[in-house]
Amino acid sequence: MSKNKTSENRTHKDSLFVDYFSKDRDWKKRFLSLYNALHGTDLQVETTTLERTNIKQVLYKNFYNDISVMVNGQLIILIEHQSTINPNMPLRLLEYITRIYSKRVKSRAKFSDRLIPLPMPEFYVFYTGNAPTAPEYTLRLSDAFILNQPTIQEYPLELVVKVCRIKGEATSSILQRCPDLEQYMQFVELVEEGVKSDREEPLTWAIRQALRQGLMVDYLERNGEEILSILMAEYDYATDIAVKQEEAYEDGFWAGTYEKALETARNLLLEGLNPVIVARCTNLSLELVQDLALHPEF
């Protein structure tokens, strides 16, 4: 394992989450542990067909969409790992699933008089940020529609994303149902502890601590050098995003009006306004407004 941080590869395209659950040698076993935890099933690697269906992500540098796997040719599971709140995930995932379908279906077949069978998609976000949220909630594409109306029973186009909080005190129950995910999060917490402590080699320290605690042992022992590269690239990305958020703060909105916007949002919600309208009026994210509706004390 390298002891020189400056020599570590900073251009790796996948996050630790992606590598652990969909790229590593034992990815099928770990992905099925996620699938079984989400569905209450007991599928086994030996009797389950898994096919990666990822597409290249163009929204940020060289990163890919996180996890996209087709199960037994019937169901495509798309999972995104997010450390920041993003109310636009339904729109992003709509783009992903559209591209996946386009790759799988020949152009001429779309004009056929025969129905093209499509694997059904499911959409998940695993949230590891620090903002207060419910353990589980849903984001809908229709939340963004300009003509969003509570009286509409069924929208012509909809996409539903289940968000699972997997960090903090109030977490989704999936964390307890999936030992692989639980160990992953324990390792992430060690990494964060190492970085915050300003150790000379925080990532190497985190890996050694995880091995001492029996976390992800086989994976870490086999891939020590590669994991350092992944973590360095991941933290470069996180730092870049943090800088952009700090610049936005300095530009004005977050500097002096955030608390006022929260108070305004609470009052509008008490008056019975739709959260979508409240988000537009206050410039707060729709997800944050939805959380305020559920937890006004935030």
N, C-alpha and C positions, 0 to 999 in steps of 0.2 A: 504494500500500500504506500503510495507516494506521500512524502512529508512536506513537499514544497507546493504551496497553494498556487504560486504563480505559474507553475508548469502544467496545471490541470486544464483539460480541454474545456473551453467555454462555449463551444458551438454545437453541443449536442441538442437534437431537435425534440426530444421527448422529456416529459417530466418524470419524476420518480413514480408517481401514481400510475402513469401510462405504462412505464416499463414493468412495474411490479404486477399489474393486473392484465396486461395485454401484449407484452413483448418478450418477457423473460422465458427461459426454458420451460418453466412450470406455470406459464400464464393460464393455461386452460383450467387447471385445478383451482387457481385463485379466482379466476373470473366466475367459474361455476359456484364458488363459495358466495360471491356477491349475488349471482342470479338466484341461488336457492334462498338466500336471506331475504331478497326482495319478493319472492313468489311463494315462499313456504313449501318449496319442493325439495327433492333429494336427488337431483340429477347427478350422474357419475360420468367422469371423463371417458371411460371405456365404452359407454353406450350413448354418448351425446356427440352430435356433429356440430363443431364450432368453426365459423369462418369469419375472419376479420374483414370488415368492409369499410375501413377508414378511408377518408379522403384528405388530401392536403389542404391545410387551412391557409387562407390568404389574408386573414384579418390582422395578423401580427407576425412579421418577420418570417422565420422558418418553422414556426410551431404548427403542429397538426391538430385536427380535432381530436379529442382525447381518446375515447373508447367507443368503438362501433363494432358489434359482433352479431352475426346471424346465428340463431340457435335452431338446429334441426331443420333449416331451410324454411322456417315458418315465422320467426320473430326476430326483428332487429332491435337490439338494445343499444341505445346511445347514452353514454354517461359522460358528463363534463365535470371536472374538478375545478372549483372556483374558490379563491380566497378573498374576492371582492364581490359585493352585491351588484348584480347586473339584471335589471328588469327586462332586458332585450334578449334573454336566452331563448324564448320561443321563436323569435325571428331568426336567430343564428341557427337554431336546430332545424327550422324549416328549410333553410338553405342547405344544410348538411344532408337531410334525408332526401331532398329533391335531387341533389347531385348523386347520391347513392343509387336512387332509382334510375336516374338517367344512364348511369354506367351499366346497370344490369339489364336494361330493356333496349333492344335494338330500335332505332328510329322508325324503321318501316313498320315494325310490329304495332306501333301506337295507332296506326290507321287501319288495323285489322278489324274485322267484324267479330272477332273472338275476344273474350275478356282475358286480359293479361293478369295472371295471379301474382300478387305482390305480398311479400312478407310484411306482417303488421309491425309498426314501430312502437317502441316505448321510450320515453325521454326522462332522464334523471339528471339532477345536479347535486353533487356532493359539496357542501359548503364548509369551508374551514376558516372563515374569517372571524373577526372579533365583534362585529356589529350585532346587537341583540335581535334575534329572530326567533320564531317558533321552531320547535324541533323538526317539524315537517309542515310544508304548505305547498300550494300549487301556483304556478304562473301560467297565464293563458295568453295566447296570441291575441285574442279578442280584447284584452285589457288595453291594447294600444290602438284599437280602432277608433277613428274620429267620431263615428256614429255609434259608439258603444252605448247601449241603452238597456237598463235593467229589465224592460218589458220583453226584450227579444229572447225567446226560448231556445233557439238554435241558430247559430251563426253559419253562414255559407262556408266559411273556412275557420277551422279551429285547430290549435295544437296545444296540448296540455303537458306541462313539465312538472314533475314532482321534485321538490327541493328537500334534501335531507341534510340537516345540520349534523356534522360528525366531529365537531370540536366544541369544547366548553362544558358547562354543567348540564344544560338542557339539550341533550342530543337525541337524534333519531334512534329508535330502538334497533335499527339495522346494525348499529355499532356493536351491540351485544349479541346479535344473531350471527355475526360474521367475524370469527376470530382473526382471519387474515386482515380484514379492514381495521380491527381494533389494534393489532400489532403494528400496522402501518402508521396509525395515528400516534401511537406511543413513541414510535421512532421519530416522527415529525416533531413531536414535542421536545424530544432530546435535541434535535437539530436546532430548534428555535432557542432552547436553553443555551446551547453552545454559542450561537451567534450573539445572543444578548449579553453573555458573560464576557465577550470581547477576548476570548482565548486566542492564542496565536494560530492554532489549527482547529477551529471549532467543528468543522465537518468530520474530520478524522476522529476527534474526541467523541462525537455523537455516535459514530459507527462502533467504536470500541465499547462505549457504554452500552449500546444495544446488544452487542455480543455478550457482554457480562450479564445482562438481564435476560438473555435467552430470547431476544426479539429478532425475528426474520433471519435466523442464524444461517441457514443454508444459502439464502439469497445473498446476504452480506458477505459471507466467506467466499462465495464464487465470484462476486462482482465488485469487490472493493474499489478498484481503480475506476471502473466504469461508473459506479455510484457517485464517486467524488466528482466526476465530470458532469453527471446529470445534475447534481445539487448545485454546482457552481453556475451552470447555465440557468437553472431555475431561479437562483437568487439574483443573477444579473437581470433577469426578466422582471422579478418582483421589485427590484430597486428602480428599474426604469419606470414602471407603473407608479411607484411611490413618488418619484420626482415629478411626473406629470400631474399627480393629484396635488402635490405641494404647490406647483405653479398655478394650478387652477385656484387654489386657496388664496394665493397672493394676488391673483387677478381681481378679487373683489367679493364674489358672492359668499364664499365660506368665511371670509374674514369678519364680517359684522352682522350678517342677516340670518345666519343659520338658525339660531334660537328663535328669532322672530318668525321664521318660516315654519318651524315646528309648532309654535303656538297657534299660528294662523291655520295650519292644517288641522290641528286638534279641534279648533272652533268650527271649521267648515264641516268636519266629520260629524260633530255633535248636531249640526243643522241638518244632517241627513244627506249631504252631497255624496255623489259617487266618488270613490277613491281616484278614479282616472281623472276626473275633473279637478279634484283637489291637487293631484300631482302636477297637472298643467298650470294651475294657478299659483303654486308655490315654488315651482322649479325643483321640488324634491323628487326622488325616484319613486316610481309606483310601488315598488316593494317596501320601501320605508313607510309610505303612507298606509299601505295595507297592514303593516306591523303596528302602526299607530292606532288603526281602527280596532285591532285585536288587543293591544296593550297601551292604552292612552297614557299610562304613567311613564313611558319611555321618553 
